[in-house]
Amino acid sequence: MNQLQALLNDSLIRTKHVENAAIIDIRERKVCASTFGFNVPPENALNLIYTFCKNLVQVRRGGLYFKEKHYKCVRADEHSIYLQNPDGGLIVVKTKTFILIATYRVGMYPSVCVEAVEKL
């Protein structure tokens, strides 16, 4: 396990605030770390990078497809997106170098999940 995977596990998964998480390297355009069993397809990683660069307004209006599920946008700004569907939610946070994506289950408090991801 690399340091980024350990960080995801220690800071997010063990707190039970999120279900799965991954880190996408923006320059490399690929996932550089993810929690066990959480596979982010390359096309989804590229879509998230594109979303922050050129498509944020569209995501606010129409939501986002991730891993063949549609998520409705609840909140979006230049650094974070918070989305939901009936099965749970998706939190996406962008820094200069990385995009951090995390999922959570129905029944979790979305604000706690968003806060945990943004702090990381």
N, CA and C atoms as an extended XYZ file, in Angstrom:
360
Properties=species:S:1:pos:R:3:atomname:S:1:resname:S:1:resid:I:1 pbc="F F F"
N         0.852       -1.182        0.000 N   MET     1
C         0.000        0.000        0.000 CA  MET     1
C         0.896        1.243        0.000 C   MET     1
N         0.608        2.185       -0.895 N   ASN     2
C         1.420        3.390       -0.915 CA  ASN     2
C         0.902        4.415        0.094 C   ASN     2
N         1.619        5.525        0.245 N   GLN     3
C         1.260        6.528        1.248 CA  GLN     3
C        -0.098        7.165        0.969 C   GLN     3
N        -0.419        7.383       -0.296 N   LEU     4
C        -1.723        7.979       -0.618 CA  LEU     4
C        -2.871        7.034       -0.250 C   LEU     4
N        -2.702        5.747       -0.516 N   GLN     5
C        -3.732        4.783       -0.128 CA  GLN     5
C        -3.885        4.743        1.387 C   GLN     5
N        -2.773        4.782        2.098 N   ALA     6
C        -2.818        4.794        3.560 CA  ALA     6
C        -3.529        6.047        4.063 C   ALA     6
N        -3.272        7.182        3.420 N   LEU     7
C        -3.939        8.424        3.796 CA  LEU     7
C        -5.450        8.326        3.596 C   LEU     7
N        -5.867        7.788        2.472 N   LEU     8
C        -7.300        7.609        2.216 CA  LEU     8
C        -7.931        6.714        3.272 C   LEU     8
N        -7.284        5.598        3.560 N   ASN     9
C        -7.829        4.664        4.550 CA  ASN     9
C        -7.880        5.276        5.946 C   ASN     9
N        -6.794        5.902        6.362 N   ASP    10
C        -6.720        6.447        7.720 CA  ASP    10
C        -7.601        7.677        7.919 C   ASP    10
N        -7.628        8.559        6.928 N   SER    11
C        -8.332        9.831        7.092 CA  SER    11
C        -9.800        9.791        6.705 C   SER    11
N       -10.187        8.853        5.859 N   LEU    12
C       -11.574        8.830        5.397 CA  LEU    12
C       -12.315        7.545        5.745 C   LEU    12
N       -11.786        6.427        5.317 N   ILE    13
C       -12.519        5.169        5.442 CA  ILE    13
C       -12.695        4.765        6.904 C   ILE    13
N       -11.650        4.864        7.683 N   ARG    14
C       -11.743        4.455        9.093 CA  ARG    14
C       -12.672        5.333        9.912 C   ARG    14
N       -12.903        6.556        9.468 N   THR    15
C       -13.829        7.435       10.189 CA  THR    15
C       -15.282        7.079        9.898 C   THR    15
N       -15.497        6.236        8.879 N   LYS    16
C       -16.831        5.802        8.457 CA  LYS    16
C       -17.650        6.929        7.832 C   LYS    16
N       -17.003        8.051        7.488 N   HIS    17
C       -17.721        9.146        6.849 CA  HIS    17
C       -17.944        8.891        5.368 C   HIS    17
N       -17.028        8.181        4.745 N   VAL    18
C       -17.184        7.868        3.332 CA  VAL    18
C       -17.046        6.365        3.122 C   VAL    18
N       -17.571        5.910        2.000 N   GLU    19
C       -17.562        4.481        1.674 CA  GLU    19
C       -16.314        4.104        0.874 C   GLU    19
N       -16.014        4.886       -0.160 N   ASN    20
C       -14.868        4.646       -1.041 CA  ASN    20
C       -14.240        5.975       -1.408 C   ASN    20
N       -12.968        5.939       -1.800 N   ALA    21
C       -12.303        7.176       -2.200 CA  ALA    21
C       -11.177        6.859       -3.180 C   ALA    21
N       -10.854        7.862       -3.993 N   ALA    22
C        -9.746        7.741       -4.938 CA  ALA    22
C        -9.134        9.119       -5.167 C   ALA    22
N        -7.866        9.113       -5.554 N   ILE    23
C        -7.161       10.348       -5.882 CA  ILE    23
C        -6.727       10.260       -7.338 C   ILE    23
N        -7.076       11.298       -8.096 N   ILE    24
C        -6.729       11.384       -9.513 CA  ILE    24
C        -5.650       12.448       -9.677 C   ILE    24
N        -4.558       12.094      -10.325 N   ASP    25
C        -3.493       13.041      -10.637 CA  ASP    25
C        -3.906       13.785      -11.910 C   ASP    25
N        -4.075       15.083      -11.809 N   ILE    26
C        -4.574       15.872      -12.939 CA  ILE    26
C        -3.573       15.880      -14.098 C   ILE    26
N        -2.296       16.096      -13.806 N   ARG    27
C        -1.291       16.132      -14.881 CA  ARG    27
C        -1.143       14.788      -15.567 C   ARG    27
N        -1.112       13.726      -14.778 N   GLU    28
C        -0.951       12.376      -15.331 CA  GLU    28
C        -2.243       11.850      -15.951 C   GLU    28
N        -3.377       12.462      -15.570 N   ARG    29
C        -4.707       12.070      -16.067 CA  ARG    29
C        -5.047       10.615      -15.744 C   ARG    29
N        -4.735       10.224      -14.497 N   LYS    30
C        -5.047        8.859      -14.088 CA  LYS    30
C        -5.181        8.773      -12.573 C   LYS    30
N        -5.802        7.707      -12.126 N   VAL    31
C        -5.952        7.443      -10.697 CA  VAL    31
C        -4.596        7.013      -10.147 C   VAL    31
N        -4.150        7.676       -9.091 N   CYS    32
C        -2.857        7.319       -8.501 CA  CYS    32
C        -3.016        6.579       -7.179 C   CYS    32
N        -4.219        6.592       -6.603 N   ALA    33
C        -4.482        5.829       -5.370 CA  ALA    33
C        -5.988        5.674       -5.211 C   ALA    33
N        -6.388        4.556       -4.638 N   SER    34
C        -7.802        4.355       -4.338 CA  SER    34
C        -7.923        3.373       -3.192 C   SER    34
N        -9.074        3.407       -2.551 N   THR    35
C        -9.319        2.464       -1.474 CA  THR    35
C        -9.567        1.087       -2.070 C   THR    35
N        -9.389        0.070       -1.260 N   PHE    36
C        -9.487       -1.308       -1.714 CA  PHE    36
C       -10.824       -1.572       -2.411 C   PHE    36
N       -10.765       -2.086       -3.641 N   GLY    37
C       -11.952       -2.463       -4.383 CA  GLY    37
C       -12.669       -1.333       -5.097 C   GLY    37
N       -12.161       -0.104       -5.010 N   PHE    38
C       -12.807        1.032       -5.659 CA  PHE    38
C       -12.065        1.337       -6.952 C   PHE    38
N       -12.646        0.919       -8.048 N   ASN    39
C       -12.044        1.109       -9.358 CA  ASN    39
C       -12.712        2.287      -10.050 C   ASN    39
N       -11.933        3.294      -10.366 N   VAL    40
C       -12.434        4.437      -11.127 CA  VAL    40
C       -11.949        4.250      -12.560 C   VAL    40
N       -12.881        3.964      -13.486 N   PRO    41
C       -12.480        3.770      -14.880 CA  PRO    41
C       -11.783        5.011      -15.446 C   PRO    41
N       -10.822        4.819      -16.345 N   PRO    42
C       -10.093        5.957      -16.925 CA  PRO    42
C       -11.004        7.020      -17.531 C   PRO    42
N       -12.085        6.598      -18.176 N   GLU    43
C       -12.988        7.587      -18.781 CA  GLU    43
C       -13.684        8.427      -17.718 C   GLU    43
N       -13.971        7.858      -16.545 N   ASN    44
C       -14.563        8.630      -15.452 CA  ASN    44
C       -13.553        9.615      -14.875 C   ASN    44
N       -12.295        9.203      -14.763 N   ALA    45
C       -11.246       10.101      -14.273 CA  ALA    45
C       -11.090       11.298      -15.218 C   ALA    45
N       -11.046       11.031      -16.517 N   LEU    46
C       -10.925       12.108      -17.504 CA  LEU    46
C       -12.144       13.023      -17.480 C   LEU    46
N       -13.323       12.450      -17.294 N   ASN    47
C       -14.551       13.237      -17.222 CA  ASN    47
C       -14.525       14.184      -16.025 C   ASN    47
N       -14.022       13.723      -14.891 N   LEU    48
C       -13.947       14.583      -13.705 CA  LEU    48
C       -12.951       15.721      -13.917 C   LEU    48
N       -11.833       15.443      -14.555 N   ILE    49
C       -10.864       16.497      -14.862 CA  ILE    49
C       -11.503       17.530      -15.792 C   ILE    49
N       -12.168       17.059      -16.830 N   TYR    50
C       -12.839       17.938      -17.785 CA  TYR    50
C       -13.929       18.766      -17.104 C   TYR    50
N       -14.639       18.141      -16.172 N   THR    51
C       -15.722       18.825      -15.463 CA  THR    51
C       -15.214       20.092      -14.794 C   THR    51
N       -14.103       20.006      -14.095 N   PHE    52
C       -13.579       21.188      -13.406 CA  PHE    52
C       -12.984       22.199      -14.373 C   PHE    52
N       -12.445       21.732      -15.477 N   CYS    53
C       -11.806       22.652      -16.427 CA  CYS    53
C       -12.806       23.404      -17.290 C   CYS    53
N       -13.852       22.715      -17.762 N   LYS    54
C       -14.703       23.340      -18.769 CA  LYS    54
C       -16.199       23.081      -18.628 C   LYS    54
N       -16.603       22.239      -17.708 N   ASN    55
C       -17.980       21.777      -17.740 CA  ASN    55
C       -18.737       21.973      -16.426 C   ASN    55
N       -18.258       22.814      -15.525 N   LEU    56
C       -18.874       22.957      -14.211 CA  LEU    56
C       -20.303       23.494      -14.278 C   LEU    56
N       -20.557       24.419      -15.169 N   VAL    57
C       -21.912       24.967      -15.306 CA  VAL    57
C       -22.887       23.875      -15.737 C   VAL    57
N       -22.483       23.040      -16.680 N   GLN    58
C       -23.335       21.945      -17.143 CA  GLN    58
C       -23.606       20.948      -16.024 C   GLN    58
N       -22.601       20.651      -15.203 N   VAL    59
C       -22.788       19.723      -14.085 CA  VAL    59
C       -23.775       20.308      -13.076 C   VAL    59
N       -23.697       21.600      -12.836 N   ARG    60
C       -24.663       22.246      -11.925 CA  ARG    60
C       -26.091       22.053      -12.418 C   ARG    60
N       -26.275       22.178      -13.723 N   ARG    61
C       -27.622       22.065      -14.300 CA  ARG    61
C       -28.099       20.619      -14.436 C   ARG    61
N       -27.246       19.770      -15.010 N   GLY    62
C       -27.694       18.439      -15.385 CA  GLY    62
C       -27.166       17.290      -14.556 C   GLY    62
N       -26.264       17.579      -13.632 N   GLY    63
C       -25.688       16.501      -12.843 CA  GLY    63
C       -24.514       15.858      -13.549 C   GLY    63
N       -24.165       14.645      -13.091 N   LEU    64
C       -22.978       13.971      -13.587 CA  LEU    64
C       -23.214       12.473      -13.589 C   LEU    64
N       -22.725       11.816      -14.624 N   TYR    65
C       -22.731       10.351      -14.661 CA  TYR    65
C       -21.379        9.865      -14.169 C   TYR    65
N       -21.410        8.963      -13.196 N   PHE    66
C       -20.196        8.369      -12.671 CA  PHE    66
C       -20.454        6.888      -12.456 C   PHE    66
N       -19.626        6.067      -13.085 N   LYS    67
C       -19.758        4.613      -12.993 CA  LYS    67
C       -21.191        4.166      -13.306 C   LYS    67
N       -21.715        4.701      -14.401 N   GLU    68
C       -23.020        4.338      -14.957 CA  GLU    68
C       -24.201        4.686      -14.059 C   GLU    68
N       -24.015        5.631      -13.155 N   LYS    69
C       -25.111        6.132      -12.320 CA  LYS    69
C       -25.179        7.642      -12.493 C   LYS    69
N       -26.408        8.160      -12.467 N   HIS    70
C       -26.595        9.601      -12.578 CA  HIS    70
C       -26.687       10.215      -11.188 C   HIS    70
N       -25.938       11.285      -10.984 N   TYR    71
C       -25.942       12.019       -9.722 CA  TYR    71
C       -26.414       13.439       -9.978 C   TYR    71
N       -27.332       13.912       -9.161 N   LYS    72
C       -27.842       15.276       -9.250 CA  LYS    72
C       -26.922       16.190       -8.436 C   LYS    72
N       -26.595       17.344       -8.999 N   CYS    73
C       -25.720       18.291       -8.328 CA  CYS    73
C       -26.476       19.017       -7.215 C   CYS    73
N       -25.914       19.004       -6.029 N   VAL    74
C       -26.482       19.710       -4.891 CA  VAL    74
C       -25.725       21.020       -4.656 C   VAL    74
N       -24.404       20.965       -4.836 N   ARG    75
C       -23.560       22.144       -4.643 CA  ARG    75
C       -22.327       22.021       -5.533 C   ARG    75
N       -21.903       23.145       -6.110 N   ALA    76
C       -20.692       23.129       -6.928 CA  ALA    76
C       -20.036       24.497       -6.896 C   ALA    76
N       -18.722       24.492       -6.780 N   ASP    77
C       -17.946       25.712       -6.937 CA  ASP    77
C       -16.656       25.331       -7.657 C   ASP    77
N       -15.730       26.234       -7.788 N   GLU    78
C       -14.533       25.939       -8.573 CA  GLU    78
C       -13.631       24.880       -7.945 C   GLU    78
N       -13.842       24.546       -6.670 N   HIS    79
C       -12.989       23.575       -5.990 CA  HIS    79
C       -13.702       22.311       -5.523 C   HIS    79
N       -15.034       22.306       -5.518 N   SER    80
C       -15.725       21.108       -5.034 CA  SER    80
C       -17.099       20.943       -5.668 C   SER    80
N       -17.522       19.681       -5.738 N   ILE    81
C       -18.847       19.329       -6.243 CA  ILE    81
C       -19.426       18.303       -5.287 C   ILE    81
N       -20.673       18.493       -4.933 N   TYR    82
C       -21.379       17.564       -4.067 CA  TYR    82
C       -22.621       17.112       -4.827 C   TYR    82
N       -22.728       15.788       -5.051 N   LEU    83
C       -23.808       15.231       -5.862 CA  LEU    83
C       -24.509       14.107       -5.105 C   LEU    83
N       -25.769       13.851       -5.450 N   GLN    84
C       -26.544       12.787       -4.812 CA  GLN    84
C       -27.363       12.020       -5.823 C   GLN    84
N       -27.676       10.772       -5.475 N   ASN    85
C       -28.694        9.982       -6.161 CA  ASN    85
C       -29.384        9.146       -5.098 C   ASN    85
N       -30.412        8.369       -5.445 N   PRO    86
C       -31.138        7.608       -4.416 CA  PRO    86
C       -30.285        6.599       -3.638 C   PRO    86
N       -29.152        6.184       -4.198 N   ASP    87
C       -28.298        5.196       -3.535 CA  ASP    87
C       -27.254        5.806       -2.613 C   ASP    87
N       -26.982        7.099       -2.747 N   GLY    88
C       -25.934        7.723       -1.943 CA  GLY    88
C       -25.428        8.982       -2.597 C   GLY    88
N       -24.206        9.321       -2.291 N   GLY    89
C       -23.673       10.567       -2.807 CA  GLY    89
C       -22.245       10.454       -3.277 C   GLY    89
N       -21.826       11.531       -3.900 N   LEU    90
C       -20.503       11.621       -4.483 CA  LEU    90
C       -19.962       13.008       -4.141 C   LEU    90
N       -18.732       13.049       -3.641 N   ILE    91
C       -18.076       14.301       -3.310 CA  ILE    91
C       -16.796       14.361       -4.130 C   ILE    91
N       -16.570       15.479       -4.802 N   VAL    92
C       -15.385       15.640       -5.634 CA  VAL    92
C       -14.728       16.969       -5.248 C   VAL    92
N       -13.448       16.906       -4.876 N   VAL    93
C       -12.717       18.100       -4.474 CA  VAL    93
C       -11.458       18.205       -5.333 C   VAL    93
N       -11.174       19.416       -5.833 N   LYS    94
C       -10.020       19.636       -6.707 CA  LYS    94
C        -9.001       20.540       -6.015 C   LYS    94
N        -7.741       20.136       -6.109 N   THR    95
C        -6.631       20.997       -5.710 CA  THR    95
C        -5.868       21.342       -6.989 C   THR    95
N        -4.725       21.985       -6.875 N   LYS    96
C        -3.933       22.307       -8.071 CA  LYS    96
C        -3.426       21.049       -8.763 C   LYS    96
N        -3.159       20.001       -7.991 N   THR    97
C        -2.518       18.807       -8.522 CA  THR    97
C        -3.434       17.595       -8.612 C   THR    97
N        -4.400       17.487       -7.699 N   PHE    98
C        -5.207       16.278       -7.594 CA  PHE    98
C        -6.702       16.571       -7.579 C   PHE    98
N        -7.455       15.523       -7.904 N   ILE    99
C        -8.895       15.505       -7.674 CA  ILE    99
C        -9.153       14.338       -6.738 C   ILE    99
N        -9.839       14.613       -5.652 N   LEU   100
C       -10.207       13.582       -4.686 CA  LEU   100
C       -11.690       13.305       -4.844 C   LEU   100
N       -12.032       12.057       -5.040 N   ILE   101
C       -13.427       11.667       -5.183 CA  ILE   101
C       -13.770       10.674       -4.081 C   ILE   101
N       -14.939       10.839       -3.488 N   ALA   102
C       -15.371        9.935       -2.426 CA  ALA   102
C       -16.860        9.662       -2.565 C   ALA   102
N       -17.263        8.456       -2.206 N   THR   103
C       -18.674        8.077       -2.218 CA  THR   103
C       -19.135        7.840       -0.793 C   THR   103
N       -20.431        8.010       -0.571 N   TYR   104
C       -20.993        7.685        0.734 CA  TYR   104
C       -22.371        7.072        0.551 C   TYR   104
N       -22.811        6.348        1.548 N   ARG   105
C       -24.085        5.628        1.498 CA  ARG   105
C       -25.256        6.506        1.931 C   ARG   105
N       -26.436        6.089        1.534 N   VAL   106
C       -27.657        6.719        2.017 CA  VAL   106
C       -27.677        6.578        3.526 C   VAL   106
N       -28.124        7.595        4.194 N   GLY   107
C       -28.197        7.553        5.647 CA  GLY   107
C       -27.052        8.287        6.320 C   GLY   107
N       -25.977        8.526        5.593 N   MET   108
C       -24.877        9.318        6.145 CA  MET   108
C       -25.276       10.790        6.044 C   MET   108
N       -24.762       11.593        6.924 N   TYR   109
C       -25.011       13.026        6.847 CA  TYR   109
C       -24.105       13.626        5.779 C   TYR   109
N       -24.682       14.110        4.698 N   PRO   110
C       -23.864       14.624        3.591 CA  PRO   110
C       -22.876       15.698        4.019 C   PRO   110
N       -23.289       16.589        4.910 N   SER   111
C       -22.387       17.671        5.310 CA  SER   111
C       -21.145       17.132        6.010 C   SER   111
N       -21.285       16.070        6.784 N   VAL   112
C       -20.140       15.464        7.466 CA  VAL   112
C       -19.205       14.827        6.439 C   VAL   112
N       -19.763       14.177        5.424 N   CYS   113
C       -18.959       13.542        4.374 CA  CYS   113
C       -18.201       14.592        3.579 C   CYS   113
N       -18.874       15.664        3.195 N   VAL   114
C       -18.242       16.751        2.442 CA  VAL   114
C       -17.115       17.356        3.271 C   VAL   114
N       -17.384       17.615        4.537 N   GLU   115
C       -16.377       18.216        5.415 CA  GLU   115
C       -15.151       17.316        5.557 C   GLU   115
N       -15.368       16.012        5.713 N   ALA   116
C       -14.240       15.083        5.856 CA  ALA   116
C       -13.363       15.078        4.623 C   ALA   116
N       -13.973       15.076        3.449 N   VAL   117
C       -13.208       15.068        2.197 CA  VAL   117
C       -12.483       16.389        1.997 C   VAL   117
N       -13.160       17.502        2.254 N   GLU   118
C       -12.537       18.799        2.063 CA  GLU   118
C       -11.363       19.006        3.018 C   GLU   118
N       -11.461       18.498        4.241 N   LYS   119
C       -10.348       18.610        5.191 CA  LYS   119
C        -9.140       17.829        4.724 C   LYS   119
N        -9.363       16.656        4.157 N   LEU   120
C        -8.249       15.853        3.670 CA  LEU   120
C        -7.536       16.581        2.543 C   LEU   120
